[in-house]
Amino acid sequence: VTVRLPRLADYEARAREVMPAALFAELFGTAENSVGISEQNNLAGYRSVKLRPRVLIDVRNRRLGTTVMGRPIGLPVMLAPVGKQRWAHPAGEPATARAAARAGTVMVASTASNASLEDIAAAAGAAWFQLYYLPDRDATLKLVRRAEAAGYCALVVTVDIVAGPVEHRVPDTIVWNAKAVEAPAVHGNFAAGELPSPAKAAWHESGVTWADLEWLRTQTRLPMILKGIQCATDARRCVEIGAAGLMVSNHGGRTVEDAVATVEQLAEVSAEVGGELELYLDGGIRKGVDVLKALALGARAVLIGRPILWGLAAAGEEGVHDLLELLRVEFDTAMAYCGVVDATAVPRDLVKVPADW
Ligand SMILES: Cc1cc2nc3c(=O)[nH]c(=O)nc-3n(C[C@H](O)[C@H](O)[C@H](O)COP(=O)(O)O)c2cc1C
């Protein structure tokens, strides 16, 4: 099935059509425990960054690729760790992994995946593993060892989840495109009883601190990237503990209400530690120009979260692949119109940001 919808927003509309309302609400935070303001701030952040295009530059040969942790990718858009992808489509995470590999980019596989990290790695090209630090160090290390053995290239440690959502409220049966499928077990990475409860996962109360991450870094040769950094002070600490990279992220606005847009915080973080470690950004990336703006402000690459689920819901692997190709075309066009030929050298003065950023 090739869908090829014209914009990412159309994939969201398609997902809304094919998914039951309760499931859509659960996945996209439109239930009554919604934390919608931070998500809106993320989206609005890009509209506040204005482009200053340059002209009369030969832009016929544009290079969209970059390297992430030393590996080349064809497009500076990666796939953020998103759990429970089988809720969007029965094919789930392995389908996303194949779509990412075909598009020449990297998927970050979530600890909270429906498929096991081994099954995702088998379907993927180069992939990264997202780790939730569990209350028990041995259980955490066990996940790290499994990720190493499965061939993951980097460890993304998500540090912004410290309290849980209330309760998952998903029906036992999911009607997907008029076909009923059994709601999949939430956690493909854990055996029954390994987590306290299916609704409230162990990482919601892990009490993890900088000292734990400093220790974790000494336990693995995988480069460690901290996901969920939102200010210059914490970015500095990432450098101090020897992180190879950080992701400016507020979990897509799914945690605390009224957080600053991540693209605004990227500007702050980049001014503090730019050049000292690799910077990544997620939250609200929906268009090619958003990617270009993030690169101008110091990101090496960006990640998309919700759009993965929209693509999956629309058409499984093909939907995710089409959506990545759409972003590639948009990003390529934006580069041309702005006089940019190399995605690794987007000048800071390509953008203007509000005076108080
Ligand atoms: C349904 C859903 C599940 C998510 N699961 C995880 C997860 O398991 N681990 C994680 O680090 N982030 C998770 N995230 C956050 C994403 O990695 C990412 O930070 C966020 O979605 C980016 O914002 P965007 O959705 O606006 O692109 C999840 C986000 C959504 C919407």
The ligand as an SDF file (V2000), in Angstrom:
LIG
                    3D

 31 33  0  0  0  0  0  0  0  0999 V2000
    2.9670    7.2710   22.2640 C   0  0  0  0  0  0  0  0  0  0  0  0
    4.3410    7.7350   22.6420 C   0  0  0  0  0  0  0  0  0  0  0  0
    5.1860    6.8530   23.2820 C   0  0  0  0  0  0  0  0  0  0  0  0
    6.4780    7.2650   23.6410 C   0  0  0  0  0  0  0  0  0  0  0  0
    7.3050    6.3540   24.2440 N   0  0  0  0  0  0  0  0  0  0  0  0
    8.5610    6.7360   24.5810 C   0  0  0  0  0  0  0  0  0  0  0  0
    9.4600    5.7950   25.1490 C   0  0  0  0  0  0  0  0  0  0  0  0
    9.1270    4.6410   25.3340 O   0  0  0  0  0  0  0  0  0  0  0  0
   10.7000    6.2230   25.4800 N   0  0  0  0  0  0  0  0  0  0  0  0
   11.1170    7.5080   25.2720 C   0  0  0  0  0  0  0  0  0  0  0  0
   12.2600    7.8480   25.5800 O   0  0  0  0  0  0  0  0  0  0  0  0
   10.2820    8.4060   24.7220 N   0  0  0  0  0  0  0  0  0  0  0  0
    9.0330    8.0620   24.3620 C   0  0  0  0  0  0  0  0  0  0  0  0
    8.2070    8.9790   23.7680 N   0  0  0  0  0  0  0  0  0  0  0  0
    8.7080   10.3340   23.4750 C   0  0  0  0  0  0  0  0  0  0  0  0
    9.3760   10.3930   22.1030 C   0  0  0  0  0  0  0  0  0  0  0  0
   10.5940    9.6940   22.0930 O   0  0  0  0  0  0  0  0  0  0  0  0
    9.7040   11.8210   21.6680 C   0  0  0  0  0  0  0  0  0  0  0  0
   10.4700   12.4570   22.6760 O   0  0  0  0  0  0  0  0  0  0  0  0
    8.4900   12.6820   21.3580 C   0  0  0  0  0  0  0  0  0  0  0  0
    7.4080   11.9300   20.8710 O   0  0  0  0  0  0  0  0  0  0  0  0
    8.9000   13.7370   20.3220 C   0  0  0  0  0  0  0  0  0  0  0  0
    7.8940   14.6330   20.0920 O   0  0  0  0  0  0  0  0  0  0  0  0
    6.8830   14.5370   18.8480 P   0  0  0  0  0  0  0  0  0  0  0  0
    5.9570   13.4160   19.1590 O   0  0  0  0  0  0  0  0  0  0  0  0
    6.2170   15.8730   18.8820 O   0  0  0  0  0  0  0  0  0  0  0  0
    7.6910   14.3160   17.5890 O   0  0  0  0  0  0  0  0  0  0  0  0
    6.9090    8.5890   23.3760 C   0  0  0  0  0  0  0  0  0  0  0  0
    6.0460    9.4650   22.7150 C   0  0  0  0  0  0  0  0  0  0  0  0
    4.7800    9.0600   22.3350 C   0  0  0  0  0  0  0  0  0  0  0  0
    3.8810   10.0290   21.6090 C   0  0  0  0  0  0  0  0  0  0  0  0
  1  2  1  0
  2  3  1  0
  2 30  2  0
  3  4  2  0
  4  5  1  0
  4 28  1  0
  5  6  2  0
  6  7  1  0
  6 13  1  0
  7  8  2  0
  7  9  1  0
  9 10  1  0
 10 11  2  0
 10 12  1  0
 12 13  2  0
 13 14  1  0
 14 15  1  0
 14 28  1  0
 15 16  1  0
 16 17  1  0
 16 18  1  0
 18 19  1  0
 18 20  1  0
 20 21  1  0
 20 22  1  0
 22 23  1  0
 23 24  1  0
 24 25  2  0
 24 26  1  0
 24 27  1  0
 28 29  2  0
 29 30  1  0
 30 31  1  0
M  END
$$$$
